[in-house]
Amino acid sequence: ALLRLASLAYYPITFTFTTLKSPLIKDFDDLLKLCDDPEKNPFLPFYLERIPPLMEACKPELVGISITTASQMVGGLTLSRMLRRLYPTIHLTLGGRHMLRLGQSLRELPGYFEAFCNSIVMGSGELALEALISGLKEGRSLESVPNLLRVDAGKVMESDREENIPITEVPAPDFSDLPLEQYLSPTPIVPLRLSEGCYWGKCTFCSRYDTRRFATITPKTAVDQMEDVQRKFAVSAFAINDDCLTPVYLEAVAKEILARGLHVGISLWCKPVAQFTADRLQLLARAGVRLVRWGVETGHPRILKLMNKGTDLEETREVLLASSRAGIWNHATMILGFPTETLEEARETIAFLDRNQDRIHSSILFQFSLLSHSYIVRNPGDFDIVNIDEPLTPFSYEHPFECRSGMNREGFDDFWRWAARHRVDTIYGHPLWYYLRNREYLLLYAARYGRKHTAQWKVCVKGHIVFKAGDRLEIMVKRPEEIPAQLLDMISGLIEAGGEVGLSWIRENLRDAFLIGFALEEGRVVGTLTHKRPKEKYLKYLRKKTDLDLTGYLERGYTYLRPEYRGRGIADRILKALMQGSPGRSIYITIRMDNKDAIALGLRNGMKLAARFINERTGHEIGLFTSTSHTA
Ligand code: SF4
């Protein structure tokens, strides 16, 4: 909120700890204006105050500025522009992933190029920088510097040499010039890079489609680097931001970490494939993996196939469950609005998050972007795309497009607003992780407090207070007719999210129930249990299966408690309230015999096993528990 308030002074620019957004920048003219405007650009006064003393102290002849993401563009280019004006004799070179895009646009615009820098390193910088330094020192032409764009006699010239050091020969990162203690973090988190490229490289939406070149440093070298950085900089949190590493490679890294007894906390990006077995995930967790950002992408099988992710939803669920059981925090990245996606399919993605909350602890939603170099841009017909335009600004990788099928723009915008709200309000209930914004902080929380505790912290949005799930709980029991429709919808939605019961009759059965128990916190239903009036047909079925006549009994069912509320006796509290509201009534409940938690809850609260039978449809063994004595 404070940053939003501070942003007002620079309206219409908004900034957070990690981003700066400006609707003012549509082209290079706008960018140049903003870089020179101390009234609208918060970076400029800051640099003008802080940079000159540093330049005086160092007297550099060459300054390199790396711009790796779009959010660093204004900060990075304001700095280079200011240095260019104040120190015209210094050679300024720009590099980083985002400069690849800007460099391509600036090729045609030597005037703008010169406004910001003398040269741009396109791609890997190690060899280019070395050659640039010696070229400048010896006063040689820069023609032979590899991977370099520069202006010569008013023309942008490109080096005809492309040279890269293979990842296997890149030395360990050196953070010695960074004031790590000044970062807004209780302990430093440093990035490590173990590979280049992506081993899969086939997702149709990805700009890395078919880059082919995939290489890793050896697991031993990876852990050497970790150990080295840890020793020199007292760092124990590592963000391994590689596009996608294989399970086998990660296993080898984990074994190396364990063999050396290193104590580290690690975050990774991974693709949920079956090779992430339970054993492997346990091993990764033991080695210090605390947070994995999984490319789940969608909850709908047709869309997943179109994405060519090489994953399967059932397999994904199993991997995520095994990962969660290993104690790893699972963060899922999801894409909505994929070409041809219908509203029902997009809703299925949101329902997937809801149904799998026990294993997807946090998630992020992205609107689909049609990226340059992706398979879809090159094969639009496969995705019903009829028209692709050039990106709207020279800084963008995203192409506007028209698709003949799926949601239209308006329909998607409505859905997106609903989905964003529903995810935070209903699925996760304003969790602390959502307000951390920066996922690296989540690594610190997961490493220090563990997955379970981190998931329990909530934010009361009105008062900006952090509290533990369950601390502000109200337990209620009501007849269905006493429950407002909106609340009944929430209860029904929660039962659906539980996923253990048939969905078709939930609402009708709730309306016909004897008594509904539920737990409310901050206006969100987080747990429920119901005493239903059983259907005659079902009683006959049970009689046939067990020989028990349960006429006059109430059936207990529709039991579900959000994962972060489990283990705090909340289900017992709802159950006790429900029993108090049903005096003198006999109760039965059917439970799968492998559902240990539900059985324990029943037994703790006076239910006894009366019979067992097999459900032919599912093959599961079912226990029939009653509140009155029968012989099992
Ligand atoms: S989305 Fe991830 S897994 Fe797919 S090609 Fe891109 S980097 Fe690789």
Residues whose N, C-alpha, C, O or C-beta is under 5 A from the ligand:
A	BS01	SF4	C198 W200 G201 K202 C203 C206 R208 D243 C244 K271
